[in-house]
Amino acid sequence: MSIKLKLVKTLSYSGIVSANHKQPYVTVEDQMIAMKAVSTGYFEIVKEPVSDESTGQVDNKEEPETPKHTKSSIKKLSADEQRALIEELGGDPDKTNNEEERIELILASQGE
């Protein structure tokens, strides 16, 4: 399954994926890569493909979709990525003492 990401909050990013202001959309095949990119705070998941601005077509933007994280997918993230994800979901990572508490907070923050 392809997942389309859009670069936000910066002009360029190079890390787990790369994008810039001229080509802000990236398509990835792996949900784990998408989650890691979103957890950086520089990408959003886009539901529908968005036309390239250089074509002059009107963008049909959809609301960004926050991926649902599972316990096993969260365990694959580093501690810093877990903390960033907690902040993204509106939680306070400083209230957690270990990985298990971070995982529980992430799952609770997304309603699981």
Backbone torsions as a table, in degrees:
resi	resn	phi	psi	omega
1	MET	NA	127.5	178.7
2	SER	-82.7	139.4	178.0
3	ILE	-122.3	125.2	-178.6
4	LYS	-97.3	130.0	-179.7
5	LEU	-115.9	149.7	175.2
6	LYS	-123.3	132.2	176.1
7	LEU	-70.0	131.3	178.2
8	VAL	-134.4	159.2	172.1
9	LYS	69.9	2.9	179.7
10	THR	-158.7	165.2	179.6
11	LEU	-84.9	-27.4	178.0
12	SER	-155.0	156.9	178.4
13	TYR	-148.4	135.4	175.2
14	SER	-136.6	116.4	-178.3
15	GLY	-168.3	-120.6	179.1
16	ILE	-61.6	-31.4	169.9
17	VAL	-137.4	166.4	179.4
18	SER	-126.7	141.0	177.9
19	ALA	-156.5	161.9	175.5
20	ASN	-145.6	177.5	-175.1
21	HIS	-64.6	-24.2	177.9
22	LYS	-81.5	-30.2	178.1
23	GLN	-133.6	76.0	-174.5
24	PRO	-78.4	-8.6	-176.6
25	TYR	-100.8	136.4	179.2
26	VAL	-132.0	137.5	175.9
27	THR	-111.0	128.6	177.8
28	VAL	-122.3	153.6	-179.1
29	GLU	-97.8	-19.2	-173.5
30	ASP	-104.4	124.2	-179.8
31	GLN	-62.4	-33.7	-179.5
32	MET	-64.7	-41.3	177.5
33	ILE	-64.3	-41.8	178.4
34	ALA	-60.2	-44.7	-179.5
35	MET	-63.7	-41.1	179.0
36	LYS	-65.0	-40.8	179.1
37	ALA	-64.1	-44.6	178.8
38	VAL	-64.0	-37.5	-177.7
39	SER	-67.1	-16.3	176.1
40	THR	-71.5	-20.2	-177.5
41	GLY	88.8	-2.0	-177.4
42	TYR	-102.7	-1.0	-178.9
43	PHE	-135.1	151.0	171.8
44	GLU	-125.0	150.7	174.7
45	ILE	-85.4	134.5	-179.9
46	VAL	-109.1	129.4	-178.3
47	LYS	-70.4	-48.3	-176.0
48	GLU	-107.8	146.7	173.3
49	PRO	-59.7	140.6	-178.7
50	VAL	-110.8	134.5	-177.8
51	SER	-64.7	150.9	179.8
52	ASP	-72.3	133.4	-178.0
53	GLU	-62.7	-27.1	-177.8
54	SER	-69.8	-18.4	179.2
55	THR	-82.3	-16.8	-179.0
56	GLY	83.3	3.4	179.3
57	GLN	-77.6	153.1	179.4
58	VAL	-73.4	135.5	177.8
59	ASP	-73.4	134.4	173.7
60	ASN	-106.9	70.1	-174.1
61	LYS	-75.0	139.9	173.3
62	GLU	-108.2	160.8	174.5
63	GLU	-61.7	138.9	177.7
64	PRO	-61.8	141.6	-179.1
65	GLU	-101.9	127.0	176.8
66	THR	-86.0	125.2	-178.4
67	PRO	-68.4	146.0	174.3
68	LYS	-81.2	128.8	-178.9
69	HIS	-100.0	140.6	175.6
70	THR	-104.5	164.6	179.7
71	LYS	-57.4	-43.3	-178.2
72	SER	-69.0	-36.4	179.5
73	SER	-70.7	-33.4	179.1
74	ILE	-69.0	-37.6	-179.7
75	LYS	-62.6	-25.8	180.0
76	LYS	-76.2	-15.9	179.2
77	LEU	-81.0	150.5	175.2
78	SER	-71.1	166.7	179.0
79	ALA	-59.4	-41.0	179.0
80	ASP	-65.5	-39.2	178.0
81	GLU	-67.2	-37.4	176.8
82	GLN	-63.6	-43.8	179.2
83	ARG	-62.4	-42.0	179.0
84	ALA	-63.3	-39.1	179.2
85	LEU	-66.1	-40.2	177.1
86	ILE	-59.8	-45.2	178.8
87	GLU	-63.3	-41.2	179.4
88	GLU	-61.1	-34.6	-179.9
89	LEU	-85.8	3.2	175.7
90	GLY	90.6	11.4	180.0
91	GLY	-96.3	176.0	179.4
92	ASP	-113.8	104.9	-177.8
93	PRO	-65.4	-19.2	179.8
94	ASP	-70.2	-13.8	178.1
95	LYS	-85.3	2.0	179.1
96	THR	-109.7	147.6	-178.6
97	ASN	-110.0	-16.7	-177.0
98	ASN	-156.1	177.8	-176.5
99	GLU	-61.1	-42.6	-178.1
100	GLU	-59.9	-41.6	178.4
101	GLU	-67.4	-36.8	177.3
102	ARG	-64.6	-43.4	179.5
103	ILE	-61.3	-46.5	179.7
104	GLU	-59.9	-41.9	-179.0
105	LEU	-66.8	-40.8	177.5
106	ILE	-61.7	-48.7	-179.3
107	LEU	-62.0	-40.9	179.1
108	ALA	-67.4	-37.3	-178.6
109	SER	-67.6	-24.1	178.5
110	GLN	-102.0	9.3	172.3
111	GLY	85.0	24.0	178.3
112	GLU	-101.3	NA	NA
